[in-house]
């Protein structure tokens, strides 16, 4: 079994791989969007809201 240090060295540079998406890389929306009702959420969503025709279900407590 590899130690955590040697396992980390064995990993490839994921940032250099074009087919790996990183959460910090938000995309841009090319679809029309709908306002979420929350300015802070709109600011972080690509396109500034929920993409029309793409949201299936949103569950909240």
N, C-alpha and C positions, 0 to 999 in steps of 0.2 A: 504494500500500500504506500502511495506517495504521501510525503508530508505536505501540509498546506503550502509551505514555501515552494517546494519543488513542483507541486501541482500548478501553482500560479505561473511558474516559469514555463510550464509545458503548454499553456493556453496560447492560442494565436492572438494576434492583435485584432480584436473584433472590430475596432473602430476603422480599420483599414479595409474591411470587407464591405463591398458595395451592397451586398444582399442582406446585411444585418441592419435592422432598424433599431435605433437607440431612442429611449423615451424622451430624451432631451431634444430630439430633432422633430419638432412638430411640422406637420405638412401644411399645405395650403389647400383651402377648399375651392373647388371650381364649380360647386353646386350652389344654388340659392340657399340661404339659411334662414332659420326662424329664431327670433330672440328667445333666450331661455328665461328671461325675467330676472336674471341676476347679472349685474354688470361685471362682477369679478369673473364669473364663469364665461361670459361672452368674450372677455379679453384673452382667455387662454385657449379657447376653442378655435380651430382653423376656420376662417371665414366669419368669425364673430358670432356664432350661434350653432344650433342643431342643424345639420344638413337636411334639407327637405327630401323626403322620399328615402332616407337611409335609416332613420331611427325606427326600430321595431317596438321596443318596450323599455320603459324606464321605471324601475322599482325603487321606492324610497320608504323609510320607516314612517 
